[in-house]
Amino acid sequence: MFKNLTPHAVNILDTEGKNIVTLDKPIQGTELPRVSTQKELRFEHEGVPVSSSEFGDVDNLPDQEEGVYLVVSGMVRAALPDRKDLLSPGDLVRGADGNPVGCCGLVCNP
C-alpha cells in the first residue's frame, strides 16, 4: 500500500508515459513531513543575499508500518537513509506545455 505524504497528487507513469496509478493528495489538514532547515547568511553579491543551509530533523513523519510505503519528498527520503519504507517521485515527466504531468516510477533508499 502507498500513502502519499506530498502536497500534491502523484501520477506514476510507465516508460511510455502511460499512467500506472495516481496517488491522491493527502486529506486537507494532514501535517506533511518536512526537513528542518537552518539558514545562515554568508555574503551578498550585487545586492543578492547568499545563504548556506544545514538540514536537521524530519518532522511529522509517521512510524513505519508493515506493508505501507510512504511517498515523501526526495529531501525527506534522503534525510533518513535507514528508512526502507520511504519512497519519493522518480524523474519528472513534463507535458507539451512544459508543466509536470507525472513521474517515472518511485525512488527508494539504497
PANUMAR-467234 format. One line per field, with one value per atom (N, C-alpha, C): atom name; x, y, z; residue number from 1. Coordinates in Angstrom, 2 decimals, always signed. Atoms other than C-alpha are relative to their C-alpha. Example, Ala and Ser with C-alpha at 12.3 -4.5 7.8 and 13.67 -1.06 7.14 Angstrom:
# residues 2
name <- [N_CA_C_N_CA_C]
xx <- [+0.89_+12.30_+0.90_-0.82_+13.67_-0.77]
yy <- [-1.19_-4.50_+1.20_-1.19_-1.06_+1.09]
zz <- [+0.00_+7.80_+0.00_-0.06_+7.14_+0.73]
resi <- [1_1_1_2_2_2]
# end
This chain:
# residues 110
name <- [N_CA_C_N_CA_C_N_CA_C_N_CA_C_N_CA_C_N_CA_C_N_CA_C_N_CA_C_N_CA_C_N_CA_C_N_CA_C_N_CA_C_N_CA_C_N_CA_C_N_CA_C_N_CA_C_N_CA_C_N_CA_C_N_CA_C_N_CA_C_N_CA_C_N_CA_C_N_CA_C_N_CA_C_N_CA_C_N_CA_C_N_CA_C_N_CA_C_N_CA_C_N_CA_C_N_CA_C_N_CA_C_N_CA_C_N_CA_C_N_CA_C_N_CA_C_N_CA_C_N_CA_C_N_CA_C_N_CA_C_N_CA_C_N_CA_C_N_CA_C_N_CA_C_N_CA_C_N_CA_C_N_CA_C_N_CA_C_N_CA_C_N_CA_C_N_CA_C_N_CA_C_N_CA_C_N_CA_C_N_CA_C_N_CA_C_N_CA_C_N_CA_C_N_CA_C_N_CA_C_N_CA_C_N_CA_C_N_CA_C_N_CA_C_N_CA_C_N_CA_C_N_CA_C_N_CA_C_N_CA_C_N_CA_C_N_CA_C_N_CA_C_N_CA_C_N_CA_C_N_CA_C_N_CA_C_N_CA_C_N_CA_C_N_CA_C_N_CA_C_N_CA_C_N_CA_C_N_CA_C_N_CA_C_N_CA_C_N_CA_C_N_CA_C_N_CA_C_N_CA_C_N_CA_C_N_CA_C_N_CA_C_N_CA_C_N_CA_C_N_CA_C_N_CA_C_N_CA_C_N_CA_C_N_CA_C_N_CA_C_N_CA_C_N_CA_C_N_CA_C_N_CA_C_N_CA_C_N_CA_C_N_CA_C_N_CA_C_N_CA_C_N_CA_C]
xx <- [+0.84_+0.00_+0.89_-0.70_+1.22_-0.82_+0.65_+0.44_+0.73_-0.60_+1.08_+0.09_-0.22_+2.60_+0.71_-0.47_+3.47_-1.20_+1.13_+1.36_-0.84_+0.74_+0.02_-0.22_+0.21_-1.35_+1.27_-1.17_+1.39_-0.47_+0.30_+0.86_+1.25_-1.15_+3.18_-0.18_+0.07_+3.90_+0.97_-0.94_+5.48_+0.99_-1.06_+8.41_-0.55_+0.61_+6.00_-0.91_+0.81_+4.26_-1.43_+1.36_+1.12_-0.14_+0.23_-0.38_-0.22_+0.15_+0.06_-0.97_+0.85_-1.53_+0.14_-0.04_-2.41_-0.21_+0.13_-1.81_-0.61_+0.69_-4.33_+0.78_-0.67_-3.07_-0.62_+0.50_-3.44_-1.24_+1.18_-6.62_+0.44_-0.33_-6.63_+0.16_-0.29_-5.14_+1.02_-1.02_-2.76_+1.36_-1.33_+0.60_+0.99_-0.92_+3.22_+1.41_-1.38_+6.79_+0.84_-0.90_+9.36_+1.35_-1.34_+13.10_+0.25_-0.29_+14.01_+1.28_-1.12_+16.45_+0.48_-0.64_+18.85_+0.78_-0.70_+19.96_+0.88_-0.93_+22.90_+0.46_-0.46_+23.66_+1.52_-1.44_+27.16_+0.59_-0.48_+27.57_-1.08_+0.86_+25.89_+0.85_-0.69_+26.84_-0.97_+0.83_+25.42_-1.39_+1.25_+22.75_-0.82_+0.72_+21.70_+0.56_-0.49_+21.90_+0.25_-0.35_+23.62_+0.15_+0.03_+22.94_+0.44_-0.23_+24.04_-1.12_+1.05_+21.61_+0.58_-0.34_+22.09_-1.32_+1.24_+19.44_+0.03_+0.10_+18.21_-0.98_+0.95_+15.47_-1.17_+1.24_+12.40_-1.16_+1.19_+9.12_-1.22_+1.30_+5.63_+0.06_-0.09_+6.74_-0.55_+0.54_+4.65_+1.04_-0.84_+6.33_-0.21_+0.12_+6.98_-1.18_+1.12_+4.01_+0.23_-0.19_+4.22_-0.86_+0.72_+3.27_-0.41_+0.36_+2.93_+1.26_-1.08_+5.23_-0.48_+0.32_+5.24_+0.68_-0.55_+5.68_+0.21_-0.41_+7.56_+0.91_-0.93_+9.78_+1.36_-1.35_+13.26_+0.87_-0.80_+14.72_-0.30_+0.38_+12.77_+0.59_-0.53_+13.73_+1.51_-1.46_+17.42_+0.48_-0.38_+17.48_-0.06_+0.16_+16.56_+0.37_-0.44_+18.66_-0.28_+0.27_+17.86_-1.47_+1.43_+14.09_-0.28_+0.24_+13.30_-1.45_+1.40_+9.59_-0.25_+0.16_+10.22_+0.32_-0.16_+9.80_-0.23_+0.25_+9.93_-0.21_+0.26_+8.81_+1.29_-1.13_+11.16_+0.14_-0.24_+12.24_-1.32_+1.17_+9.74_-0.28_+0.42_+7.77_-0.82_+0.71_+6.58_-0.83_+0.85_+3.77_+0.54_-0.41_+3.99_+0.11_-0.03_+3.35_+1.12_-1.10_+6.33_-0.38_+0.44_+4.22_+0.12_-0.12_+4.75_-1.34_+1.19_+2.30_+0.12_-0.20_+3.82_+1.48_-1.38_+6.95_+0.17_-0.33_+8.68_+0.32_-0.21_+8.24_+0.30_-0.34_+9.36_+1.44_-1.40_+12.81_+0.04_-0.16_+13.84_+1.42_-1.34_+16.80_+0.78_-0.82_+19.72_+0.02]
yy <- [-1.17_+0.00_+1.25_-1.28_+3.52_+1.04_-1.13_+6.53_+1.26_-1.21_+9.88_+1.08_-1.06_+12.44_+1.18_-1.20_+15.06_+0.95_-0.95_+18.23_-0.05_+0.05_+17.16_-1.46_+1.33_+14.15_-0.41_+0.52_+11.93_-0.98_+0.89_+10.42_-0.80_+0.86_+7.46_-0.59_+0.39_+6.75_-1.12_+1.02_+3.83_+0.65_-0.55_+4.23_+0.59_-0.55_+5.05_+1.19_-1.15_+7.82_-0.32_+0.41_+5.80_+0.00_-0.07_+6.40_-1.41_+1.28_+3.35_+0.17_-0.26_+4.83_+1.47_-1.35_+8.20_-0.12_-0.04_+8.69_+1.35_-1.23_+11.25_+0.80_-0.84_+14.22_-0.29_+0.29_+13.88_+0.83_-0.71_+14.94_+1.35_-1.36_+18.69_+0.00_-0.07_+19.43_-1.03_+0.99_+16.45_+0.70_-0.59_+17.54_-0.85_+0.71_+16.64_+0.01_+0.04_+15.56_+1.10_-1.07_+18.33_-0.18_+0.00_+18.53_+1.41_-1.32_+21.35_+0.54_-0.64_+23.85_+1.20_-1.15_+26.30_+0.73_-0.78_+29.05_+1.05_-1.02_+31.36_+0.86_-0.92_+34.44_-0.06_+0.11_+34.01_+1.29_-1.25_+37.11_+0.55_-0.59_+39.43_+0.28_-0.30_+39.82_+0.79_-0.90_+42.71_+0.15_-0.20_+43.13_-1.26_+1.26_+39.47_-0.77_+0.78_+37.64_-1.46_+1.39_+34.23_-0.70_+0.72_+31.75_-1.44_+1.44_+28.27_-0.62_+0.70_+25.68_-1.23_+1.23_+22.99_-0.69_+0.73_+20.30_-0.76_+0.63_+18.84_-1.16_+1.09_+16.57_+0.06_+0.08_+15.41_+0.04_-0.14_+16.49_-0.61_+0.47_+14.97_-1.27_+1.25_+11.59_-1.15_+1.14_+8.58_-1.10_+1.16_+5.49_-1.00_+1.04_+2.55_-0.90_+0.93_+0.25_-1.13_+1.16_-3.25_+0.13_-0.01_-3.26_+1.36_-1.36_+0.55_+0.75_-0.85_+2.68_+1.44_-1.42_+6.41_+0.73_-0.79_+8.65_+1.41_-1.28_+11.75_+0.73_-0.73_+14.42_-0.71_+0.58_+13.40_+0.45_-0.52_+15.59_-0.75_+0.76_+13.81_-1.40_+1.36_+10.38_-0.03_-0.02_+11.31_+0.30_-0.34_+12.68_-1.21_+1.20_+9.22_-1.25_+1.09_+6.70_-1.41_+1.32_+3.82_-0.41_+0.30_+4.06_-0.60_+0.71_+1.46_+0.12_-0.19_+2.40_+1.33_-1.32_+5.87_-0.06_-0.08_+6.44_+1.45_-1.35_+9.65_-0.10_+0.04_+10.53_-0.14_+0.18_+9.42_+1.20_-1.09_+11.51_+0.64_-0.78_+14.24_-0.12_+0.02_+13.94_+1.25_-1.24_+17.16_-0.19_+0.02_+17.64_+0.95_-0.86_+19.54_+1.46_-1.39_+22.80_+0.26_-0.15_+22.17_-0.22_+0.22_+21.58_-1.48_+1.40_+18.41_-0.74_+0.85_+15.58_-1.27_+1.19_+12.82_-0.29_+0.42_+10.89_-1.43_+1.37_+7.74_-0.81_+0.87_+5.34_+0.76_-0.54_+5.89_-0.38_+0.21_+6.04_-0.40_+0.44_+4.20_+0.29_-0.11_+4.45_-1.27_+1.19_+2.11_-0.98]
zz <- [+0.00_+0.00_+0.00_+0.04_-0.84_+0.75_-0.68_+1.35_-0.45_+0.53_-0.33_+1.08_-0.98_+2.05_-0.66_+0.69_-0.58_-0.12_+0.03_-1.02_-1.27_+1.26_-4.43_-0.41_+0.55_-6.32_-0.75_+0.68_-7.75_-1.08_+1.13_-11.22_-0.32_+0.27_-11.66_-1.39_+1.40_-15.31_-0.31_+0.45_-17.13_-0.98_+0.87_-19.55_-1.29_+1.21_-22.40_+0.31_-0.39_-20.44_+0.36_-0.36_-19.65_+1.53_-1.45_-16.19_+0.56_-0.69_-13.95_+1.15_-1.17_-10.84_+0.38_-0.56_-9.33_+1.49_-1.45_-5.62_+0.36_-0.34_-4.40_+1.01_-0.99_-2.44_+1.37_-1.35_+1.33_+0.33_-0.48_+3.09_+0.54_-0.46_+3.75_+1.52_-1.42_+7.17_+0.46_-0.35_+7.12_+0.12_-0.17_+8.52_-0.79_+0.88_+5.93_+0.58_-0.49_+6.73_-0.64_+0.46_+6.44_+0.68_-0.56_+6.96_+0.55_-0.56_+9.33_-0.63_+0.68_+7.85_+0.79_-0.65_+9.47_-1.08_+1.04_+7.08_+0.66_-0.50_+7.58_-1.18_+1.04_+5.51_-0.07_+0.18_+4.07_-0.56_+0.60_+1.90_-0.92_+1.02_-0.54_-1.23_+1.26_-4.19_-0.87_+0.80_-6.19_+0.62_-0.72_-3.53_+0.23_-0.15_-3.62_+1.19_-1.14_-0.28_-0.40_+0.26_-0.47_+1.35_-1.28_+2.34_-0.18_-0.02_+3.28_+0.83_-0.74_+4.62_+0.67_-0.70_+7.20_+0.31_-0.19_+7.30_+1.31_-1.31_+10.56_+0.02_-0.23_+11.83_-0.96_+0.79_+9.93_+0.99_-0.84_+11.50_-0.71_+0.48_+11.09_-0.85_+0.76_+9.74_+0.84_-0.76_+10.82_+0.18_-0.22_+12.21_-1.14_+1.01_+9.90_+0.33_-0.13_+9.29_-0.98_+0.87_+7.86_-1.25_+1.26_+4.17_-0.52_+0.42_+3.89_-0.43_+0.50_+1.75_+0.02_-0.07_+2.43_-1.14_+1.10_-0.62_+0.53_-0.59_+0.54_-0.99_+0.86_-0.98_+0.00_+0.07_-2.10_+1.15_-1.11_+0.63_+1.30_-1.20_+3.38_-0.08_+0.17_+1.99_+0.22_-0.10_+1.69_+1.42_-1.37_+5.25_+0.94_-0.83_+6.59_-0.79_+0.88_+4.63_+0.53_-0.56_+7.01_-0.10_+0.12_+6.42_-1.37_+1.26_+3.77_-0.46_+0.38_+3.73_-0.69_+0.61_+2.27_-1.49_+1.44_-1.46_-0.41_+0.53_-3.50_-1.50_+1.44_-7.02_-0.80_+0.90_-9.80_-0.92_+0.95_-12.78_-0.43_+0.38_-13.59_-1.49_+1.40_-16.84_-0.24_+0.33_-18.48_-1.27_+1.19_-20.98_-1.05_+1.12_-24.26_+0.42_-0.46_-22.37_+1.01_-0.94_-20.08_+1.45_-1.37_-16.97_+0.37_-0.43_-14.90_-0.15_+0.12_-15.67_+0.84_-0.80_-13.58_+0.19_-0.23_-12.69_-0.48_+0.41_-13.91_+1.26_-1.15_-11.04_+1.28_-1.30_-7.48_+0.34_-0.39_-5.84_+1.47_-1.39_-2.66_+0.49_-0.57_-0.31_-0.33_+0.31_-1.12_+1.16]
resi <- [1_1_1_2_2_2_3_3_3_4_4_4_5_5_5_6_6_6_7_7_7_8_8_8_9_9_9_10_10_10_11_11_11_12_12_12_13_13_13_14_14_14_15_15_15_16_16_16_17_17_17_18_18_18_19_19_19_20_20_20_21_21_21_22_22_22_23_23_23_24_24_24_25_25_25_26_26_26_27_27_27_28_28_28_29_29_29_30_30_30_31_31_31_32_32_32_33_33_33_34_34_34_35_35_35_36_36_36_37_37_37_38_38_38_39_39_39_40_40_40_41_41_41_42_42_42_43_43_43_44_44_44_45_45_45_46_46_46_47_47_47_48_48_48_49_49_49_50_50_50_51_51_51_52_52_52_53_53_53_54_54_54_55_55_55_56_56_56_57_57_57_58_58_58_59_59_59_60_60_60_61_61_61_62_62_62_63_63_63_64_64_64_65_65_65_66_66_66_67_67_67_68_68_68_69_69_69_70_70_70_71_71_71_72_72_72_73_73_73_74_74_74_75_75_75_76_76_76_77_77_77_78_78_78_79_79_79_80_80_80_81_81_81_82_82_82_83_83_83_84_84_84_85_85_85_86_86_86_87_87_87_88_88_88_89_89_89_90_90_90_91_91_91_92_92_92_93_93_93_94_94_94_95_95_95_96_96_96_97_97_97_98_98_98_99_99_99_100_100_100_101_101_101_102_102_102_103_103_103_104_104_104_105_105_105_106_106_106_107_107_107_108_108_108_109_109_109_110_110_110]
# end
